[in-house]
Amino acid sequence: MVVWQVIAVCVFAFWVLMMVMNARGLKKIPELSGERIDGQQPFVSVIVAGKDEEAAIERTVEGLLALDYQNYELIVVNDRSEDLTGDIVEALQKRAAETGSKVRFETIQIAELPEGWLGKNHALHQGYLRARGDYLLFTDADVRFESNALQAAMAFAIREQADHVTMTPTMEASSFWLRAFVHYFLFSLCLVIRPWLPNVDEQNKIGFGIGAFNLISRQAYEQIGTHRELAMRPDDDLQLGMMVKKAGLRQRLVTGTKLLTVEWYPSLGEAIRGLEKNTFAGLNYSLLLVLLAVSGQLLAFFLPFVGWTLFGWTGLLYLASVLMMANLYLRYTRTLSPYQGEEVFALPLTVLLFVYIIVRSTYLTLRQGGIYWRGTFYSLQELKSMKQGRGIL
């Protein structure tokens, strides 16, 4: 019984610390909406990489061509697609020219992937090599942009003198359980990474990047080594943010739930399979970090839902931990999404599901000796050999 009491005190202390830190930190994340640039607009290169995105890319490109911004170009990179993605992009380019679009619209067709690159990272880098902008916006092929998204982000970047601005989108989820898992995954990740820290200029260790919207000055991008330094990182978006911060550059994370929308995964099954590929990568392919992550999830996040049934003050500490966890979950959900967090009641099950994904991702990567990413196999030795935002793996 003494062991349960000691653990209860530690778990309670953890959630008190999380409440204090995050309640203050969340106030440092601004929300973007209708901000506009006064004066000359910097030239921005919008770079989109897509592979087998025939279902979404037309809507994405049409939204990007309709941005309320006067000084930008659009570069779409078709990365070895086996569906109609390439044909759709070329048709969109032709249509834009015929209708008199003032946006310079270029397409890049990639037929082969060079050794030492993940496909998306190589595609984004190829887009950069053709880009002319003073700023680069890296985004995905399934993101829906409101017309004022780029205008608001650039106005904010100029006002804040930011080298890098990354924006959280609305994560559209088609079912209750998918939404429950997506929100828990982001909540758990945020407690580790603390997403307000990019906005604290006094620290240069923790950065953040989101694939849906990574806006970075050309000078900063070249200073951190471009995507060459992220060539074999499945979590390239996050690591780009880490590298920006580590370089001592000025970074800002903002919420853009009124400006961006993305369907992260169409179903819970797709989300599980997708995260199986990169969760071990997010833990630096380290079995020690896997052990710490699984232990932390079970002790700090799952155990309170079991322990609150114990008698006496031990049970009360676990109950208090549950209430603090739920409160913080709701705060994050309502700050980073337009949802209210009704799925908070599913927390115990989503914790166990995330533990399963961590374990299965580790097992699959080790059993296969690497990962399959967009149809290409990358060995664990290749993945571990690459430098990334936190140093050598």
Phi, psi and omega per residue, in radians:
M1 nan -0.548 3.130
V2 -1.083 -0.662 3.140
V3 -1.073 -0.794 3.122
W4 -1.062 -0.660 -3.124
Q5 -1.200 -0.732 3.112
V6 -1.107 -0.787 3.132
I7 -1.102 -0.701 -3.139
A8 -1.071 -0.733 3.120
V9 -1.119 -0.755 -3.129
C10 -1.132 -0.757 3.136
V11 -1.135 -0.756 3.112
F12 -1.063 -0.769 3.136
A13 -1.103 -0.665 3.107
F14 -1.048 -0.807 -3.084
W15 -1.278 -0.524 3.010
V16 -1.094 -0.783 3.120
L17 -1.091 -0.755 3.121
M18 -1.078 -0.719 -3.141
M19 -1.089 -0.815 -3.096
V20 -1.132 -0.852 -3.093
M21 -1.107 -0.837 -3.005
N22 -1.358 -0.559 3.093
A23 -1.063 -0.657 3.085
R24 -1.333 -0.747 -3.038
G25 -1.146 -0.681 -3.095
L26 -1.067 -0.465 3.126
K27 -1.216 -0.249 -3.112
K28 -1.587 0.028 3.132
I29 -1.779 1.876 -3.118
P30 -1.380 2.760 3.064
E31 -1.849 2.293 3.100
L32 -1.641 2.534 3.056
S33 -2.534 -1.465 -2.974
G34 -2.017 0.409 -3.118
E35 -1.140 2.506 -3.105
R36 -2.297 2.766 -3.131
I37 -1.520 2.308 2.988
D38 -1.708 2.033 3.129
G39 1.810 -2.727 -3.054
Q40 -1.155 2.322 3.099
Q41 -1.598 2.193 3.069
P42 -1.084 2.629 3.124
F43 -1.371 2.210 -3.076
V44 -2.061 2.345 3.002
S45 -1.761 2.005 3.092
V46 -1.608 2.074 -3.038
I47 -2.024 2.105 -3.118
V48 -2.031 2.278 3.053
A49 -2.022 2.344 -3.135
G50 -2.568 2.488 3.044
K51 -2.320 2.110 -3.141
D52 0.965 0.951 -3.089
E53 -2.017 0.589 -3.052
E54 -1.070 -0.439 -3.097
A55 -1.348 -0.396 -2.993
A56 -2.153 -0.386 -2.902
I57 -1.202 -0.522 -3.138
E58 -1.106 -0.801 3.135
R59 -1.120 -0.683 3.126
T60 -1.110 -0.858 -3.109
V61 -1.121 -0.735 3.128
E62 -1.066 -0.678 3.093
G63 -1.144 -0.679 -3.138
L64 -1.229 -0.589 3.098
L65 -1.238 -0.312 -3.094
A66 -1.788 0.258 -3.121
L67 -1.104 2.498 3.096
D68 -1.474 1.223 -3.122
Y69 -2.655 2.343 -2.942
Q70 -1.656 -0.168 -2.953
N71 -2.367 1.280 3.137
Y72 -2.643 2.822 3.035
E73 -2.184 2.766 -3.138
L74 -2.120 2.187 3.107
I75 -2.124 2.036 -3.133
V76 -1.924 2.188 -3.086
V77 -1.916 2.031 3.074
N78 -1.592 1.911 -3.007
D79 -1.666 1.481 2.988
R80 1.021 0.587 -3.105
S81 -1.110 2.494 3.089
E82 -1.841 0.020 3.076
D83 -1.859 -2.627 -3.067
L84 -1.619 0.225 -3.099
T85 -0.947 -0.872 -3.109
G86 -1.044 -0.761 3.137
D87 -1.129 -0.692 -3.136
I88 -1.125 -0.767 -3.125
V89 -1.115 -0.761 3.138
E90 -1.134 -0.649 3.094
A91 -1.152 -0.671 3.101
L92 -1.143 -0.691 3.108
Q93 -1.096 -0.772 3.134
K94 -1.125 -0.753 3.140
R95 -1.104 -0.712 3.137
A96 -1.074 -0.712 3.132
A97 -1.158 -0.711 -3.112
E98 -1.187 -0.550 -3.125
T99 -1.582 0.075 3.044
G100 1.371 0.514 3.107
S101 -1.062 2.385 -3.139
K102 -1.517 -0.051 -3.132
V103 -1.476 2.192 3.018
R104 -1.158 2.083 -3.020
F105 -2.142 2.006 -3.123
E106 -2.121 2.462 3.052
T107 -2.011 2.554 3.086
I108 -2.191 2.192 3.119
Q109 -1.841 2.072 3.139
I110 -1.810 2.161 -3.108
A111 -1.725 -0.531 -3.095
E112 -2.351 2.613 3.125
L113 -1.808 2.099 3.116
P114 -1.149 2.699 3.094
E115 -1.133 2.482 3.092
G116 1.577 0.204 3.137
W117 -2.295 2.507 2.787
L118 -1.428 2.586 -3.011
G119 -1.006 -0.860 -3.097
K120 -1.096 -0.755 -3.112
N121 -1.117 -0.704 3.096
H122 -1.132 -0.727 -3.136
A123 -1.100 -0.782 3.126
L124 -1.112 -0.670 3.132
H125 -1.161 -0.660 3.080
Q126 -1.127 -0.644 3.066
G127 -1.092 -0.736 3.102
Y128 -1.050 -0.709 -3.100
L129 -1.100 -0.431 3.130
R130 -1.727 -0.109 -3.044
A131 -1.348 2.607 3.137
R132 -2.004 -0.089 -2.980
G133 -1.289 2.709 2.982
D134 -1.325 -0.409 3.046
Y135 -2.177 2.618 3.109
L136 -2.107 2.277 3.031
L137 -1.958 1.911 3.075
F138 -1.596 2.229 -3.135
T139 -2.526 2.992 -3.087
D140 -1.728 2.908 -3.036
A141 -1.446 0.006 -3.110
D142 -2.144 0.433 -3.108
V143 -1.731 2.350 3.088
R144 -1.769 2.111 -3.085
F145 -1.765 2.332 2.881
E146 -1.304 2.699 -2.993
S147 -1.082 -0.473 -3.072
N148 -1.702 0.193 -3.054
A149 -1.105 -0.861 -3.105
L150 -1.218 -0.700 3.107
Q151 -1.005 -0.825 -3.116
A152 -1.149 -0.717 -3.116
A153 -1.181 -0.740 3.140
M154 -1.190 -0.683 3.090
A155 -1.065 -0.723 3.120
F156 -1.159 -0.766 -3.137
A157 -1.050 -0.722 -3.138
I158 -1.178 -0.790 -3.120
R159 -1.108 -0.678 -3.104
E160 -1.533 -0.095 -3.056
Q161 0.935 0.790 -3.056
A162 -1.581 2.383 3.040
D163 -1.389 -0.471 -3.060
H164 -2.539 2.244 3.060
V165 -2.174 2.193 3.065
T166 -2.102 2.511 -2.953
M167 -2.218 2.330 3.076
T168 -1.435 2.269 3.102
P169 -1.637 2.980 2.883
T170 -1.231 2.141 3.116
M171 -1.591 1.735 -3.083
E172 -1.281 2.278 -3.135
A173 -2.306 2.296 -2.990
S174 -1.472 -0.210 -3.098
S175 -2.456 2.832 -3.139
F176 -1.043 -0.811 -3.038
W177 -1.272 -0.585 3.043
L178 -1.136 -0.788 3.118
R179 -1.093 -0.697 3.135
A180 -1.074 -0.762 -3.115
F181 -1.257 -0.767 -3.137
V182 -1.010 -0.800 -3.113
H183 -1.183 -0.640 3.104
Y184 -1.204 -0.735 3.118
F185 -1.007 -0.806 -3.141
L186 -1.170 -0.677 3.103
F187 -1.070 -0.832 -3.134
S188 -1.114 -0.745 3.116
L189 -1.093 -0.733 -3.106
C190 -1.129 -0.604 3.126
L191 -1.146 -0.519 3.123
V192 -1.423 -0.831 -3.024
I193 -1.498 -0.439 -3.116
R194 0.982 1.440 -2.941
P195 -1.150 -0.202 3.071
W196 -1.385 -0.309 -3.075
L197 -1.066 -0.578 3.047
P198 -0.979 -0.441 -3.117
N199 -1.528 0.029 3.095
V200 -1.769 1.868 -3.025
D201 -1.263 -0.269 -3.097
E202 -1.340 -0.229 3.127
Q203 -2.031 2.610 -3.117
N204 -2.367 0.550 -3.139
K205 -1.900 -0.604 -3.061
I206 -1.929 2.092 3.081
G207 -2.213 3.034 -3.075
F208 -2.539 2.501 3.041
G209 -2.536 2.475 -3.097
I210 -2.177 2.201 -3.036
G211 -1.021 -0.510 -3.132
A212 -1.181 -0.453 -3.079
F213 -2.784 1.674 3.006
N214 -2.077 1.766 3.140
L215 -1.789 2.092 -3.044
I216 -2.452 2.497 3.084
S217 -1.194 2.576 3.123
R218 -0.996 -0.729 -3.112
Q219 -1.058 -0.775 3.137
A220 -1.159 -0.730 -3.125
Y221 -1.071 -0.760 3.125
E222 -1.237 -0.541 3.123
Q223 -1.137 -0.644 -3.124
I224 -1.469 -0.042 3.049
G225 1.753 0.140 3.141
T226 1.049 -2.942 -3.136
H227 -1.246 -0.110 3.032
R228 -1.041 -0.587 3.133
E229 -1.345 -0.136 -3.122
L230 -2.122 0.336 -2.913
A231 -0.937 -0.636 -3.056
M232 -2.006 0.443 -3.142
R233 -1.730 2.000 3.037
P234 -1.103 -0.479 3.124
D235 -1.744 0.845 -3.040
D236 -1.040 -0.632 -3.097
D237 -1.115 -0.825 3.114
L238 -1.124 -0.753 -3.095
Q239 -1.201 -0.549 3.042
L240 -1.015 -0.776 3.104
G241 -1.109 -0.664 3.105
M242 -1.108 -0.714 -3.119
M243 -1.201 -0.666 3.093
V244 -1.031 -0.825 -3.099
K245 -1.191 -0.717 -3.119
K246 -1.117 -0.487 3.117
A247 -1.376 -0.013 3.117
G248 1.379 0.331 -3.136
L249 -1.526 2.894 -3.043
R250 -1.583 2.083 -3.031
Q251 -2.148 2.562 3.069
R252 -2.411 2.349 2.981
L253 -1.902 2.293 -3.115
V254 -2.299 2.784 3.014
T255 -1.622 2.399 -3.127
G256 -2.324 0.706 -3.062
T257 -1.153 -0.295 3.065
K258 -1.622 -0.068 -3.030
L259 -2.048 -0.493 -3.073
L260 -2.299 2.516 3.040
T261 -2.412 2.388 3.102
V262 -2.532 2.428 2.994
E263 -1.607 1.763 -3.029
W264 -1.027 -0.918 3.038
Y265 -2.449 2.551 -3.111
P266 -1.312 -0.321 -3.115
S267 -2.649 2.881 3.106
L268 -1.105 -0.675 3.110
G269 -1.076 -0.721 3.104
E270 -1.141 -0.659 3.120
A271 -1.103 -0.749 3.138
I272 -1.103 -0.825 -3.121
R273 -1.145 -0.633 3.126
G274 -1.159 -0.771 -3.107
L275 -1.276 -0.396 3.066
E276 -1.065 -0.430 -3.081
K277 -1.433 -0.501 -3.006
N278 -2.197 -0.003 -3.141
T279 -1.166 -0.731 3.097
F280 -1.107 -0.626 3.079
A281 -1.087 -0.716 3.121
G282 -1.102 -0.355 3.084
L283 -1.753 0.381 3.061
N284 1.025 0.478 3.129
Y285 0.940 0.605 -3.090
S286 -1.901 2.133 3.106
L287 -1.162 -0.540 3.090
L288 -1.119 -0.769 3.112
L289 -1.168 -0.586 3.061
V290 -1.074 -0.815 3.134
L291 -1.059 -0.770 3.137
L292 -1.141 -0.706 -3.129
A293 -1.140 -0.804 -3.141
V294 -1.135 -0.787 3.131
S295 -1.079 -0.756 3.139
G296 -1.114 -0.724 3.118
Q297 -1.095 -0.769 -3.087
L298 -1.243 -0.736 -3.078
L299 -1.348 -0.850 -3.022
A300 -1.474 -0.555 -3.013
F301 -1.827 -0.657 -3.088
F302 -1.648 -0.753 -3.064
L303 -0.948 -0.698 -3.139
P304 -0.993 -0.536 -3.136
F305 -1.265 -0.359 3.060
V306 -1.645 -0.729 -3.012
G307 -1.236 -0.380 -3.092
W308 -1.168 -0.235 3.111
T309 -1.408 -0.149 3.119
L310 -1.206 2.698 3.139
F311 -1.373 2.734 2.989
G312 1.381 -2.849 -3.042
W313 -1.209 -0.388 3.089
T314 -1.080 -0.831 3.104
G315 -1.097 -0.637 3.131
L316 -1.146 -0.649 3.094
L317 -1.127 -0.735 3.101
Y318 -1.147 -0.695 3.110
L319 -1.093 -0.746 3.097
A320 -1.078 -0.658 3.108
S321 -1.121 -0.718 3.089
V322 -1.053 -0.785 -3.111
L323 -1.143 -0.705 3.105
M324 -1.165 -0.724 3.112
M325 -1.055 -0.836 -3.127
A326 -1.097 -0.719 3.126
N327 -1.078 -0.779 -3.119
L328 -1.207 -0.654 3.069
Y329 -1.022 -0.790 3.133
L330 -1.136 -0.663 3.121
R331 -1.104 -0.793 -3.141
Y332 -1.144 -0.797 -3.107
T333 -1.046 -0.745 -3.093
R334 -1.361 -0.345 3.075
T335 -1.454 -0.729 -3.017
L336 -1.745 0.060 3.125
S337 -2.641 2.884 3.083
P338 -1.472 0.006 -3.107
Y339 -1.476 2.803 -3.093
Q340 -1.679 -0.203 3.050
G341 1.545 0.514 3.139
E342 -1.038 -0.414 -3.101
E343 -1.351 0.172 3.111
V344 -0.983 -0.493 -3.117
F345 -1.220 -0.239 3.134
A346 -1.591 0.103 -3.039
L347 -0.901 -0.844 -3.091
P348 -1.010 -0.714 -3.113
L349 -1.250 -0.662 3.135
T350 -1.218 -0.531 3.033
V351 -1.063 -0.865 -3.125
L352 -1.116 -0.644 3.112
L353 -1.120 -0.711 3.131
F354 -1.158 -0.686 3.071
V355 -1.050 -0.761 3.112
Y356 -1.024 -0.754 -3.123
I357 -1.132 -0.731 3.119
I358 -1.044 -0.841 -3.108
V359 -1.146 -0.784 -3.096
R360 -1.190 -0.674 3.094
S361 -1.047 -0.756 3.119
T362 -1.118 -0.811 -3.124
Y363 -1.077 -0.829 -3.100
L364 -1.115 -0.745 -3.124
T365 -1.114 -0.749 -3.135
L366 -1.232 -0.699 -3.125
R367 -1.146 -0.717 -3.124
Q368 -1.417 -0.307 -3.055
G369 1.315 0.359 -3.131
G370 2.817 -2.784 -3.114
I371 -2.305 2.635 2.951
Y372 -1.695 2.133 -3.096
W373 -2.271 1.991 -3.127
R374 0.934 0.738 3.056
G375 1.487 -0.019 -3.131
T376 -2.046 2.430 3.134
F377 -1.629 2.360 3.097
Y378 -2.188 2.175 -3.081
S379 -1.259 2.677 3.116
L380 -1.082 -0.595 3.112
Q381 -1.103 -0.724 3.087
E382 -1.096 -0.818 -3.078
L383 -1.097 -0.707 -3.108
K384 -1.272 -0.419 -3.059
S385 -1.353 -0.247 -3.045
M386 -1.505 2.471 3.018
K387 -1.264 2.654 3.086
Q388 -2.642 -3.134 -2.915
G389 -0.988 -0.390 -3.102
R390 -1.824 0.121 -3.134
G391 2.055 -2.754 3.132
I392 -1.480 2.416 3.125
L393 -1.166 nan nan
